[in-house]
Amino acid sequence: MRHKRSTPNRQFRVADQIQRDVAELIRELKDPRVGMVTLNSVNVTPDYAHATIHFSVLVGEPVECEIGLNEAAGFLRNSLFKRLQIHTVPTLHFRFDKTTEKALELSALISRANATRALDSDE
């Protein structure tokens, strides 16, 4: 009896390759709603049917960008078929990642608190 050999970390390698390829493909999109986007992470389901792509936006409106990316998901998936050497190319789902936004807000709060503390100590 032969056991199916699963390649360790294959899911992570596929996710990483999807992240790199989709990042390149997004630059080719003509949708004005999709601004300067950074892909933060890709999570692929164990059956490779779905990939959730978490992104942040440097320039543009996050909600509009998410709508634009999800509308382009079919086009991006078809383009991945030509690039990826796997049997099943996952359906792509884009989700805005608020992590960067929250980090900036937290950094601004800390800066304000430090500035207030500096003013208090000067008095």
C-alpha positions as CSV (number, residue, x, y, z in Angstrom):
1,M,0.0,0.0,0.0
2,R,1.4,3.3,-1.0
3,H,0.8,6.5,1.0
4,K,0.2,9.7,-0.8
5,R,3.2,11.9,-0.1
6,S,2.3,15.4,0.9
7,T,5.0,18.0,0.4
8,P,5.7,19.8,3.6
9,N,4.9,23.5,3.5
10,R,3.3,23.2,0.0
11,Q,0.3,25.3,1.1
12,F,2.6,28.1,2.2
13,R,4.7,27.9,-1.0
14,V,1.5,28.1,-3.1
15,A,0.3,31.1,-1.0
16,D,3.6,32.8,-1.4
17,Q,3.6,32.3,-5.1
18,I,0.1,33.6,-5.4
19,Q,1.0,36.7,-3.4
20,R,4.0,37.4,-5.7
21,D,2.0,36.8,-8.9
22,V,-1.1,38.7,-7.9
23,A,1.0,41.7,-6.8
24,E,2.5,41.8,-10.3
25,L,-0.9,41.3,-12.0
26,I,-2.6,44.0,-9.9
27,R,-0.3,46.6,-11.4
28,E,-1.8,45.8,-14.8
29,L,-5.3,46.6,-13.7
30,K,-6.9,49.7,-15.2
31,D,-9.5,50.1,-12.5
32,P,-9.2,53.6,-11.0
33,R,-10.5,52.4,-7.7
34,V,-7.5,50.2,-7.2
35,G,-4.7,52.5,-6.0
36,M,-1.3,51.7,-4.6
37,V,-1.9,48.3,-2.9
38,T,0.3,46.2,-0.7
39,L,-0.5,42.5,-0.3
40,N,0.2,41.6,3.3
41,S,-0.7,37.9,3.3
42,V,-2.4,35.1,1.5
43,N,-4.3,32.3,3.2
44,V,-5.1,29.3,1.1
45,T,-7.6,26.7,2.2
46,P,-6.2,23.1,2.5
47,D,-8.1,22.0,-0.6
48,Y,-6.7,24.9,-2.6
49,A,-10.3,26.0,-3.5
50,H,-10.0,29.5,-2.0
51,A,-7.4,32.1,-1.3
52,T,-8.0,35.1,1.0
53,I,-5.7,37.9,0.1
54,H,-5.2,40.6,2.8
55,F,-4.1,43.9,1.5
56,S,-3.5,47.5,2.7
57,V,-3.8,50.7,0.6
58,L,-1.1,53.4,0.4
59,V,-3.1,55.6,-2.0
60,G,-6.8,55.2,-2.5
61,E,-10.1,54.4,-0.7
62,P,-9.9,51.0,1.1
63,V,-13.6,50.1,0.6
64,E,-13.6,51.1,-3.1
65,C,-10.3,49.3,-3.6
66,E,-11.7,46.1,-2.1
67,I,-14.7,46.2,-4.4
68,G,-12.5,46.8,-7.4
69,L,-10.2,43.9,-6.5
70,N,-13.0,41.5,-5.9
71,E,-14.6,42.5,-9.2
72,A,-11.2,41.8,-10.9
73,A,-10.7,38.5,-9.0
74,G,-11.9,36.4,-11.9
75,F,-9.5,38.1,-14.3
76,L,-6.7,37.7,-11.8
77,R,-7.5,34.1,-11.3
78,N,-7.5,33.4,-15.0
79,S,-4.1,35.1,-15.3
80,L,-2.8,32.9,-12.5
81,F,-3.8,29.8,-14.4
82,K,-1.1,30.7,-17.0
83,R,1.5,31.3,-14.3
84,L,1.0,28.6,-11.6
85,Q,2.0,25.0,-12.2
86,I,-0.9,23.6,-10.0
87,H,-4.1,21.7,-10.9
88,T,-6.5,23.9,-8.9
89,V,-6.0,27.7,-8.9
90,P,-8.1,29.0,-6.0
91,T,-10.9,31.4,-6.2
92,L,-9.5,34.8,-4.9
93,H,-11.1,36.8,-2.1
94,F,-9.7,40.2,-1.3
95,R,-10.0,41.6,2.3
96,F,-8.8,45.0,3.5
97,D,-6.3,44.5,6.3
98,K,-6.7,47.2,8.9
99,T,-3.4,46.2,10.7
100,T,-1.3,48.9,9.1
101,E,-4.0,51.6,9.6
102,K,-4.3,50.7,13.3
103,A,-0.5,50.7,13.7
104,L,-0.4,54.3,12.3
105,E,-3.2,55.4,14.6
106,L,-1.4,53.9,17.6
107,S,1.9,55.5,16.6
108,A,0.1,58.9,16.3
109,L,-1.5,58.4,19.7
110,I,1.9,57.6,21.3
111,S,3.5,60.6,19.6
112,R,0.7,62.9,20.9
113,A,1.0,61.4,24.4
114,N,4.8,62.0,24.4
115,A,4.4,65.5,23.1
116,T,1.9,66.3,25.9
117,R,4.2,64.7,28.5
118,A,7.1,66.8,27.2
119,L,5.0,70.0,27.5
120,D,3.9,69.0,31.0
121,S,7.5,68.5,32.2
122,D,8.6,71.9,30.7
123,E,6.1,73.8,32.8
